[in-house]
Amino acid sequence: VEANQTDLAYLKKVIDIMKMMRCTESEAYLQASFYAYKIEPTAEAATGCAYQAFKKGDIDGAVKFFDEAIQLETDNVKKAEKAYAAAAVLASAKKLSQARTYCQKAIGLNENYGAPYILIANLYAMSPNWSDESALNKCTYFAVIDKLQRAKAVDPSVAEEANKLIGTYSGHTPQAKDLFMLGYKQGDRITIGGWIGESTTIR
């Protein structure tokens, strides 16, 4: 790669081979993407640069390259995958509301994409506390389950994962008697506070 850093055809071949072999973590793939991007910025090359930045721990840099990749990409399904990748990078850095924004972008580009809904569910589950009342905090898990059910509804390929998570998170929802003390009952709508800011139904 180093010897051919100005040979675009060569660099593209390296990128394609590495992708086929699922070696997108490798230095050769990352360097080839970087050099290819400098010669001709494409969605693929920008994606490689995004992964390279992420590997170095540069979250903002990675997101910037994913933004560029989304802009350069013409296929909406692929655009959505890149938006989801940006969301995953932001989630790993605990930038929860920014990660949700990119999940929503991915869903906007491809409404039958279950993975972003699952990621949003997991983001909500990472920060369920918005109230002094623990029973109300547990209501966050109703919003988590809403997202997982939506993921299954739009994308059967994620149903197994979504069902597993629904099983896990259902164990965190509040007891009816605790909610009753706070004036809530099954079927009521409740708005989850904090950065989540979403309404859900108590069940």
FIPA-164239 format. One record per residue (C-alpha): residue in three letters; x negated, y, z negated. Coordinates in Angstrom, 3 decimals. Each point is the difference from the previous one (the first is absolute). Last residue first. Layout:
<recs>
<rec rest="ALA" c1="X" c2="Y" c3="Z"/>
...
</recs>
This chain:
<recs>
<rec rest="ARG" c1="48.565" c2="-2.196" c3="-30.634"/>
<rec rest="ILE" c1="-0.755" c2="3.702" c3="-0.276"/>
<rec rest="THR" c1="0.078" c2="1.705" c3="3.396"/>
<rec rest="THR" c1="-2.850" c2="2.117" c3="1.316"/>
<rec rest="SER" c1="-0.804" c2="3.635" c3="0.603"/>
<rec rest="GLU" c1="-3.482" c2="1.168" c3="0.942"/>
<rec rest="GLY" c1="-2.296" c2="2.674" c3="-1.425"/>
<rec rest="ILE" c1="-3.151" c2="-2.153" c3="-0.020"/>
<rec rest="TRP" c1="-2.371" c2="2.804" c3="-1.059"/>
<rec rest="GLY" c1="1.644" c2="0.189" c3="-3.427"/>
<rec rest="GLY" c1="3.648" c2="-0.913" c3="-0.409"/>
<rec rest="ILE" c1="1.984" c2="-3.077" c3="1.020"/>
<rec rest="THR" c1="3.524" c2="1.087" c3="0.795"/>
<rec rest="ILE" c1="2.706" c2="-2.286" c3="-1.360"/>
<rec rest="ARG" c1="3.136" c2="-1.239" c3="1.685"/>
<rec rest="ASP" c1="2.375" c2="-2.039" c3="-2.162"/>
<rec rest="GLY" c1="1.008" c2="-3.516" c3="1.132"/>
<rec rest="GLN" c1="-0.953" c2="-1.649" c3="-3.304"/>
<rec rest="LYS" c1="0.233" c2="2.385" c3="-2.934"/>
<rec rest="TYR" c1="-1.689" c2="3.154" c3="-1.241"/>
<rec rest="GLY" c1="0.776" c2="2.067" c3="-3.102"/>
<rec rest="LEU" c1="-3.379" c2="-0.245" c3="-1.697"/>
<rec rest="MET" c1="1.169" c2="-2.693" c3="-2.436"/>
<rec rest="PHE" c1="1.443" c2="-1.849" c3="3.002"/>
<rec rest="LEU" c1="-3.459" c2="-0.012" c3="1.580"/>
<rec rest="ASP" c1="-1.440" c2="-1.960" c3="-2.907"/>
<rec rest="LYS" c1="2.979" c2="-2.393" c3="0.037"/>
<rec rest="ALA" c1="-0.371" c2="-0.671" c3="3.738"/>
<rec rest="GLN" c1="-3.635" c2="-1.079" c3="-0.465"/>
<rec rest="PRO" c1="-2.509" c2="1.817" c3="2.194"/>
<rec rest="THR" c1="-1.755" c2="-1.321" c3="3.143"/>
<rec rest="HIS" c1="-3.504" c2="-1.484" c3="-0.402"/>
<rec rest="GLY" c1="0.853" c2="-3.651" c3="0.725"/>
<rec rest="SER" c1="1.504" c2="1.033" c3="3.328"/>
<rec rest="TYR" c1="-3.500" c2="1.156" c3="0.937"/>
<rec rest="THR" c1="-1.464" c2="-3.490" c3="0.267"/>
<rec rest="GLY" c1="2.885" c2="-1.647" c3="1.855"/>
<rec rest="ILE" c1="0.318" c2="3.012" c3="2.305"/>
<rec rest="LEU" c1="-3.748" c2="-0.339" c3="0.636"/>
<rec rest="LYS" c1="0.371" c2="-3.631" c3="1.089"/>
<rec rest="ASN" c1="3.011" c2="0.884" c3="2.132"/>
<rec rest="ALA" c1="-1.932" c2="2.798" c3="1.742"/>
<rec rest="GLU" c1="-2.939" c2="-2.311" c3="0.779"/>
<rec rest="GLU" c1="2.310" c2="-2.633" c3="1.495"/>
<rec rest="ALA" c1="2.066" c2="2.564" c3="1.892"/>
<rec rest="VAL" c1="-2.997" c2="1.698" c3="1.653"/>
<rec rest="SER" c1="0.515" c2="-1.554" c3="3.453"/>
<rec rest="PRO" c1="3.746" c2="0.682" c3="-0.267"/>
<rec rest="ASP" c1="-0.631" c2="3.718" c3="0.618"/>
<rec rest="VAL" c1="2.842" c2="2.515" c3="-0.294"/>
<rec rest="ALA" c1="2.092" c2="-1.717" c3="-2.683"/>
<rec rest="LYS" c1="-2.969" c2="-1.465" c3="-1.844"/>
<rec rest="ALA" c1="-1.694" c2="3.411" c3="-0.354"/>
<rec rest="ARG" c1="3.329" c2="1.545" c3="-1.059"/>
<rec rest="GLN" c1="0.291" c2="-2.561" c3="-2.769"/>
<rec rest="LEU" c1="-3.516" c2="0.855" c3="-1.141"/>
<rec rest="LYS" c1="0.801" c2="3.719" c3="0.028"/>
<rec rest="ASP" c1="3.148" c2="-0.434" c3="-2.078"/>
<rec rest="ILE" c1="-1.959" c2="-2.278" c3="-2.399"/>
<rec rest="VAL" c1="-2.434" c2="2.835" c3="-0.788"/>
<rec rest="ALA" c1="2.926" c2="2.414" c3="-0.489"/>
<rec rest="PHE" c1="1.511" c2="-2.455" c3="-2.509"/>
<rec rest="TYR" c1="-3.481" c2="-0.250" c3="-1.550"/>
<rec rest="THR" c1="0.059" c2="3.728" c3="-0.759"/>
<rec rest="CYS" c1="2.900" c2="-0.821" c3="-2.325"/>
<rec rest="LYS" c1="-2.667" c2="-1.284" c3="-2.431"/>
<rec rest="ASN" c1="-0.983" c2="3.603" c3="-0.660"/>
<rec rest="LEU" c1="3.588" c2="0.638" c3="-1.047"/>
<rec rest="ALA" c1="-0.129" c2="-2.814" c3="-2.576"/>
<rec rest="SER" c1="-3.346" c2="1.341" c3="-1.260"/>
<rec rest="GLU" c1="1.548" c2="3.351" c3="-0.829"/>
<rec rest="ASP" c1="-2.586" c2="2.795" c3="-0.019"/>
<rec rest="SER" c1="0.435" c2="0.228" c3="3.776"/>
<rec rest="TRP" c1="-2.108" c2="-0.219" c3="3.173"/>
<rec rest="ASN" c1="-1.835" c2="-3.283" c3="-0.436"/>
<rec rest="PRO" c1="0.090" c2="-2.462" c3="2.910"/>
<rec rest="SER" c1="-3.429" c2="0.794" c3="1.415"/>
<rec rest="MET" c1="-1.495" c2="-3.083" c3="1.662"/>
<rec rest="ALA" c1="3.483" c2="-1.461" c3="0.616"/>
<rec rest="TYR" c1="0.844" c2="2.997" c3="2.160"/>
<rec rest="LEU" c1="-3.178" c2="-0.511" c3="2.055"/>
<rec rest="ASN" c1="0.822" c2="-3.732" c3="0.299"/>
<rec rest="ALA" c1="3.451" c2="0.751" c3="1.415"/>
<rec rest="ILE" c1="-1.541" c2="2.556" c3="2.389"/>
<rec rest="LEU" c1="-2.465" c2="-2.690" c3="1.166"/>
<rec rest="ILE" c1="2.826" c2="-2.455" c3="0.590"/>
<rec rest="TYR" c1="1.884" c2="2.594" c3="2.036"/>
<rec rest="PRO" c1="-3.176" c2="0.686" c3="2.022"/>
<rec rest="ALA" c1="-0.372" c2="-3.749" c3="0.727"/>
<rec rest="GLY" c1="3.519" c2="-0.524" c3="1.372"/>
<rec rest="TYR" c1="-0.345" c2="1.625" c3="3.421"/>
<rec rest="ASN" c1="3.271" c2="-0.080" c3="1.925"/>
<rec rest="GLU" c1="0.370" c2="3.793" c3="-0.060"/>
<rec rest="ASN" c1="-3.202" c2="0.538" c3="1.958"/>
<rec rest="LEU" c1="-1.200" c2="3.607" c3="0.325"/>
<rec rest="GLY" c1="2.161" c2="1.373" c3="-2.825"/>
<rec rest="ILE" c1="-0.957" c2="-3.025" c3="-2.127"/>
<rec rest="ALA" c1="-3.689" c2="0.821" c3="0.494"/>
<rec rest="LYS" c1="0.614" c2="3.664" c3="-0.916"/>
<rec rest="GLN" c1="1.882" c2="-1.117" c3="-3.103"/>
<rec rest="CYS" c1="-2.965" c2="-2.171" c3="-0.973"/>
<rec rest="TYR" c1="-2.262" c2="3.008" c3="0.627"/>
<rec rest="THR" c1="2.077" c2="2.162" c3="-2.355"/>
<rec rest="ARG" c1="0.020" c2="-2.812" c3="-2.580"/>
<rec rest="ALA" c1="-3.807" c2="-0.039" c3="-0.034"/>
<rec rest="GLN" c1="-0.017" c2="3.753" c3="-0.605"/>
<rec rest="SER" c1="2.365" c2="-0.555" c3="-2.955"/>
<rec rest="LEU" c1="-2.199" c2="-2.709" c3="-1.466"/>
<rec rest="LYS" c1="-3.518" c2="1.319" c3="0.328"/>
<rec rest="LYS" c1="-1.262" c2="-2.893" c3="-2.158"/>
<rec rest="ALA" c1="-3.193" c2="-0.313" c3="2.106"/>
<rec rest="SER" c1="1.069" c2="-3.462" c3="1.204"/>
<rec rest="ALA" c1="3.403" c2="1.516" c3="0.800"/>
<rec rest="LEU" c1="-1.672" c2="2.588" c3="2.269"/>
<rec rest="VAL" c1="-1.785" c2="-2.747" c3="1.973"/>
<rec rest="ALA" c1="3.239" c2="-2.014" c3="0.230"/>
<rec rest="ALA" c1="1.881" c2="3.067" c3="1.267"/>
<rec rest="ALA" c1="-2.670" c2="0.612" c3="2.659"/>
<rec rest="ALA" c1="0.375" c2="-3.618" c3="1.128"/>
<rec rest="TYR" c1="3.784" c2="0.509" c3="0.151"/>
<rec rest="ALA" c1="-0.461" c2="3.044" c3="2.242"/>
<rec rest="LYS" c1="-2.309" c2="-2.103" c3="2.203"/>
<rec rest="GLU" c1="2.559" c2="-2.788" c3="0.235"/>
<rec rest="ALA" c1="2.728" c2="2.530" c3="0.868"/>
<rec rest="LYS" c1="-2.091" c2="1.424" c3="2.856"/>
<rec rest="LYS" c1="-0.434" c2="-3.570" c3="1.250"/>
<rec rest="VAL" c1="3.778" c2="-0.486" c3="0.097"/>
<rec rest="ASN" c1="0.397" c2="3.466" c3="1.531"/>
<rec rest="ASP" c1="-2.323" c2="-0.719" c3="2.942"/>
<rec rest="THR" c1="-1.771" c2="3.149" c3="1.220"/>
<rec rest="GLU" c1="-2.904" c2="0.127" c3="-2.477"/>
<rec rest="LEU" c1="-2.083" c2="3.196" c3="0.049"/>
<rec rest="GLN" c1="2.103" c2="1.751" c3="-2.651"/>
<rec rest="ILE" c1="0.186" c2="-3.045" c3="-2.280"/>
<rec rest="ALA" c1="-3.775" c2="-0.500" c3="0.392"/>
<rec rest="GLU" c1="-0.589" c2="3.639" c3="-0.944"/>
<rec rest="ASP" c1="2.107" c2="-0.351" c3="-3.113"/>
<rec rest="PHE" c1="-1.885" c2="-3.241" c3="-0.787"/>
<rec rest="PHE" c1="-3.261" c2="1.939" c3="0.377"/>
<rec rest="LYS" c1="1.172" c2="2.670" c3="-2.481"/>
<rec rest="VAL" c1="1.234" c2="-2.712" c3="-2.388"/>
<rec rest="ALA" c1="-3.440" c2="-1.635" c3="-0.013"/>
<rec rest="GLY" c1="-1.722" c2="3.339" c3="-0.608"/>
<rec rest="ASP" c1="2.309" c2="0.745" c3="-2.911"/>
<rec rest="ILE" c1="-0.694" c2="-3.432" c3="-1.530"/>
<rec rest="ASP" c1="-3.801" c2="0.154" c3="0.293"/>
<rec rest="GLY" c1="-0.928" c2="-3.112" c3="-2.005"/>
<rec rest="LYS" c1="-2.709" c2="-1.054" c3="2.445"/>
<rec rest="LYS" c1="2.173" c2="-2.914" c3="1.134"/>
<rec rest="PHE" c1="2.854" c2="2.456" c3="0.488"/>
<rec rest="ALA" c1="-2.130" c2="2.161" c3="2.303"/>
<rec rest="GLN" c1="-0.937" c2="-3.065" c3="2.092"/>
<rec rest="TYR" c1="3.622" c2="-1.121" c3="0.100"/>
<rec rest="ALA" c1="1.037" c2="3.418" c3="1.331"/>
<rec rest="CYS" c1="-2.844" c2="-0.035" c3="2.547"/>
<rec rest="GLY" c1="1.285" c2="-3.343" c3="1.313"/>
<rec rest="THR" c1="3.499" c2="1.481" c3="0.262"/>
<rec rest="ALA" c1="-1.423" c2="2.991" c3="1.904"/>
<rec rest="ALA" c1="-1.648" c2="-2.390" c3="2.468"/>
<rec rest="GLU" c1="3.266" c2="-1.855" c3="0.583"/>
<rec rest="ALA" c1="2.081" c2="3.178" c3="0.374"/>
<rec rest="THR" c1="-2.507" c2="1.350" c3="2.509"/>
<rec rest="PRO" c1="-2.586" c2="2.786" c3="-0.308"/>
<rec rest="GLU" c1="-2.416" c2="-0.432" c3="2.923"/>
<rec rest="ILE" c1="-3.730" c2="0.467" c3="-0.495"/>
<rec rest="LYS" c1="0.003" c2="0.725" c3="-3.761"/>
<rec rest="TYR" c1="2.761" c2="-2.577" c3="-0.567"/>
<rec rest="ALA" c1="-2.052" c2="-2.652" c3="1.782"/>
<rec rest="TYR" c1="-2.946" c2="0.729" c3="-2.304"/>
<rec rest="PHE" c1="2.146" c2="-0.292" c3="-3.146"/>
<rec rest="SER" c1="1.883" c2="-3.031" c3="1.244"/>
<rec rest="ALA" c1="-3.265" c2="-1.782" c3="0.831"/>
<rec rest="GLN" c1="-1.285" c2="0.860" c3="-3.487"/>
<rec rest="LEU" c1="3.096" c2="-1.401" c3="-1.728"/>
<rec rest="TYR" c1="0.119" c2="-3.150" c3="2.117"/>
<rec rest="ALA" c1="-3.714" c2="-0.663" c3="-0.456"/>
<rec rest="GLU" c1="0.179" c2="0.665" c3="-3.765"/>
<rec rest="SER" c1="2.595" c2="-2.704" c3="-0.443"/>
<rec rest="GLU" c1="3.334" c2="0.550" c3="-1.705"/>
<rec rest="THR" c1="1.878" c2="-0.214" c3="3.313"/>
<rec rest="CYS" c1="-1.253" c2="-3.549" c3="0.422"/>
<rec rest="ARG" c1="3.350" c2="-1.525" c3="0.928"/>
<rec rest="MET" c1="-1.675" c2="-2.093" c3="2.727"/>
<rec rest="MET" c1="2.230" c2="1.620" c3="2.608"/>
<rec rest="LYS" c1="-0.623" c2="3.391" c3="-1.571"/>
<rec rest="MET" c1="-3.763" c2="-0.547" c3="0.107"/>
<rec rest="ILE" c1="0.192" c2="-1.010" c3="3.657"/>
<rec rest="ASP" c1="2.079" c2="3.058" c3="0.923"/>
<rec rest="ILE" c1="-2.260" c2="2.446" c3="-1.888"/>
<rec rest="VAL" c1="-3.155" c2="-1.519" c3="1.524"/>
<rec rest="LYS" c1="1.518" c2="0.228" c3="3.500"/>
<rec rest="LYS" c1="0.973" c2="3.617" c3="-0.603"/>
<rec rest="LEU" c1="-3.597" c2="0.780" c3="-1.020"/>
<rec rest="TYR" c1="-1.371" c2="-1.569" c3="3.170"/>
<rec rest="ALA" c1="2.380" c2="1.947" c3="2.243"/>
<rec rest="LEU" c1="-0.820" c2="3.204" c3="-1.904"/>
<rec rest="ASP" c1="-3.761" c2="-0.244" c3="0.382"/>
<rec rest="THR" c1="-1.320" c2="2.954" c3="-2.038"/>
<rec rest="GLN" c1="-0.651" c2="-1.985" c3="-3.203"/>
<rec rest="ASN" c1="-1.541" c2="-2.877" c3="1.905"/>
<rec rest="ALA" c1="-3.226" c2="-0.533" c3="-1.963"/>
<rec rest="GLU" c1="1.797" c2="0.516" c3="-3.321"/>
<rec rest="VAL" c1="2.749" c2="-2.457" c3="0.968"/>
</recs>
